[in-house]
């Protein structure tokens, strides 16, 4: 089953954060340049280093999308 961003949001709204994190990781394996997914994953991370990693990936992807446009 292919997971999408909306499904991850629904899992968060249902308070299924562990499942949402798993879904976002799967989504990011398919689409590693998904800025929104990185930001959402960062919001679910409790470890500062993991949170920073996700936000850095989101920021790095922001520049690549601008160059492609």
C-alpha positions in Angstrom: 0.0 0.0 0.0 1.3 3.4 -0.9 1.0 6.0 1.9 0.3 9.6 1.1 0.7 12.8 3.1 -3.1 13.0 3.9 -3.1 9.5 5.4 -0.2 10.5 7.7 -2.2 13.6 8.8 -5.2 11.4 9.5 -3.1 9.1 11.7 -1.8 12.1 13.7 -5.4 13.4 14.1 -6.3 9.9 15.4 -3.5 10.2 17.9 -1.6 7.3 16.2 1.7 9.1 16.2 3.9 6.0 16.0 2.0 4.8 12.9 2.2 8.3 11.5 6.0 8.4 11.9 6.2 5.0 10.1 4.0 6.2 7.3 6.1 9.4 6.9 9.3 7.4 6.8 7.8 5.2 4.0 6.6 8.3 2.2 10.0 9.9 2.4 11.7 6.7 1.0 9.5 7.1 -2.1 9.7 10.9 -2.2 12.8 12.1 -0.3 12.3 15.7 -1.5 8.8 16.1 0.2 9.4 19.2 2.3 6.0 19.0 4.0 6.6 15.4 5.0 10.0 16.3 6.5 8.5 19.1 8.5 5.6 16.9 9.8 8.1 14.2 10.7 10.2 16.8 12.6 7.1 17.8 14.6 6.7 14.2 15.7 10.3 13.7 16.7 11.2 14.1 20.4 15.0 13.9 20.0 16.5 17.3 19.2 19.0 15.7 16.8 16.3 13.9 14.9 14.1 17.0 14.8 17.1 19.1 13.5 17.9 16.5 10.8 14.3 16.5 9.5 14.2 20.3 9.4 17.6 20.5 7.7 16.3 18.0 5.1 13.2 20.1 4.6 15.2 23.3 4.2 17.7 21.6 1.8 14.8 20.4 -0.4 13.3 23.8 -0.5 16.2 25.1 -2.5 16.1 22.2 -4.9 12.4 22.8 -5.7 13.1 26.5 -6.4 15.8 25.6 -8.9 13.5 23.1 -10.7 10.7 25.7 -11.1 
